[in-house]
Amino acid sequence: MQLPRSATALLLAAAATLAQATLQIVPGATWTATNTGKHVQAHGAGMIQVGSTYYMIGEDKTGGSAFQNVNCYSSTNLVEWTYVGALLSQTSGGGDLGPNRVVERPKVIYNNATQKYVMYLHIDNSGYSEAKVGVATSDTVCGKYTYLKSFRPLNFESRDIGLFKDDNGAGYLLTEDRANGLRIDALSSDYLSVTNSTYLWREAIEAPAIVKKNGYYFMFGSHLSGWDPNDNVYSYATSLAGPWSGWKTFANSGSKTYNSQTNYILPLGGNDAIYMGDRWISTNLMRSTYVWLPLSISGTTITMGDRVNWVPDVAAGIGGTSVGYIGGPDGGSLTLSGVKSSRAGRTTLRIKYLNGDSSQRSAVVTVNGQAQTISFLPSENGNSTPATSVVHVELKAGSENTIVIAGVGGGAYGPDIDRVMVPDN
């Protein structure tokens, strides 16, 4: 993030310490693993949480599109990632994992009955004509996996895949069948095979991912446009067997999902979830980056604005009283303590924000106990370009200043806060 010369950016986190507030997800940036000094290579990834640790399992694209490794990285805060190891690697001979093979979109779920971690993958040749799934298992989430087999689920083609484990432990394969549409297939009790078809969308949708929130299942996916991004969509239902709603966009129309494609939806507490997407660079796949953004879920409506940077709260979720969401039915607010000013007196704060509505929003900005109601006009291009509102306040010299941004009451939402800037002089 490039800061203005005359301003200090205060990275926002409600009720968080300074150390927590500085750990940001920066969509589309280079993410360097803590122990390799190299960009994280976990594309088309899935995510699985074990205890308080998140494991990201994805494709190694260091050498291009052909299979090299399925890599695993770990993190406790979703920001700092440590390389753990390769779970599957290219074999010297032939077979599904041999040279010039396609092994994509690894996803892992845990089977409580067998006590095995089960991985599904898209398995193919370089011409994408085999269209199969592969299955591997391990006793530990990021240990070496034993590759078992590949097959066409229920004898249908399978390309982009996802996995979903329901609350009752039932497992499901999400699979793009190019000839027929997007499928949800039920897995056997050991998750090692497919037993029957649960639902079929006739529309051509790939990159499937499901999240369950407040009794609704939400299926996310991408239209078919090769490596190029498009406006990704979602559908919802109260049962995996349907009926499912029509497809709707969730990012700004025409934004091409902020130049990304769905790979996983990570549920957090309450209504919160994180969209995890790939920003593919087809001419040099190892340069592909990750676009992770908070999803706003209200009933069956899902929206997602663009962010330059944001702070995930892995303990409490990302909405309500955490970064960006002000006001609303939960009365979300944001408090910044220890704000530094080079001198005392009346000064102007700049508040960067997003407002995707067609009308202005409002928030109460309280600085050192003095409250003002401030207006926030619709931001340019909806939720894609942050706008600026200003507030004139009395600051103290030093680090004894406190800024609180809260809703005006009545359940109305305030702006989605991006940052606050205090002049140096």
Residue, then its C-alpha position, 0 to 999 in steps of 0.5 A: m500500500q502506497l501512503p500519501r507523503s503528508a499522511t500516516a495511514l492507520l490500518l483499521a481493526a476494531a478492538a485490536t492491538l497494533a500488532q493485530a491491526t498491521l496483519q493485512i490481507v492484500p488481494g493480488a499481491t505477492w505473498t512470500a512464505t515465511n520460511t522459503g523467501k518465495h511466492v506461495q505456490a498453492h493455486g486452485a487451493g482448498m482450505i481446511q482448519v485443524g484446531s486453530t491452524y489453517y492449511m492451504i493445499g494447492e497447485d505448484k505452478t513454478g514450472g508451468s501448467a504441467f503437474q509438479n507438486v500439491n503443496c501445503y502451507s499453514s497459518t494461524n492468522l490467514v496472513e502469514w503462511t509457512y511452507v509445510g511440504a509437498l503432499l503429492s509430487q510428480t513421479s518419474g514414470g507414467g500414470d496420473l502423476g507422471p510428467n506432462r500430466v494435469v493435476e488441478r484443484p486439490k481439495v481435502i476433507y477429513n473422514n471422522a469414521t476412517q480417521k483419514y484425510v481424503m484428497y480429490l483432484h482433477i486428473d487429466n492429460s495435456g489435452y484435457s480429454e480424460a476428465k477424471v477425478g483422482v483420490a488420495t489419502s493421508d493420516t495427517v493433514c499435511g503429511k505424505y498422501t497415498y494416491l489411490k486411483s482415478f475415475r470418471p464419477l458415475n461415468f461422467e466427465s469431471r474437470d474443475i472440482g470441489l468438496f463439501k462436508d455437511d454438518n452430519g458428516a456426509g461428503y459431496l463432490l462438486t464436479e464440472d461435467r462439460a457435456n451436461g453441466l455442474r453436478i453435486d455428487a454424494l460420496s460413499s461413507d469412506y469418501l473414496s467413491v461416488t454413490n449417486s447424483t444429488y443435483l445437476w445444473r444445466e448451465a455451464i459453470e466451473a470452479p465450484a465451491i459451497v458454503k453453508k450459512n444459517g440454513y442455506y447452501f450457497m454454491f459459487g462458480s465461474h462461467l467458462s472463459g478459460w484462464d480469463p476472468n469473468d463475473n462469477v456467480y452463486s446459487y442458493a437452496t435449503s437442500l443440496a438436492g434443490p430446488w436451487s435459485g437462479w445464478k446471481t453475481f456477487a461482485n460488482s457487475g463488469s468487474k470480472t470478480y475483481n479479475s479472479q476466479t473462485n477456488y474456495i469459500l472459507p466459512l467463519g463465525g456468524n454470517d461471515a465468510i471469505y471468498m478465495g480466488d485465483r488471479w491467473i496469469s496464463t502466460n506465466l502461471m507461477r506469477s498467479t496471485y490470490v484475491w481473498l475478500p470478505l463476503s457480506i451475507s444477508g439472508t440469501t443476498i451475497t455481495m462482495g466489494d473490492r479492497v486494497n487491503w483488509v484485516p481478517d479476524v479469525a477469532a470473531g469473524i470479519g463482519g459486525t464489529s470488525v474491520g469495515y462493517i459499521g452500524g447495521p443490526d449488530g451495531g458494528s463500530l470501530t475503535l482506534s486507540g493510541v492515534k499519533s499526532s505531531r501537534a495539538g489543535r484542530t485538524t482534518l482527518r481523511i477517511k477512505y471508505l466504500n459505499g456501494d449504495s446509490s444514496q449516501r450513508s452516515a456514521v458518527v465519528t467521535v474523536n477524544g469524546q467529541a462526536q460528529t455525524i459525517s456523510f459518506l457519498p456513494s463511492e466511484n464504481g460502486n464497491s471497486t474504488p474507495a472514496t474519501s470523506v473528511v472530518h475536522v477534529e481536535l487532536k492532542a499532541g502525542s499518542e493519546n488520541t482515540i477515534v471511534i466510528a459507529g452507526v447512527g442508529g436504527g440498524a442502518y449501515g455506515p460506510d465500509i471503512d478502508r483507512v483513516m489518515v492523520p496529517d503529519n503537519 
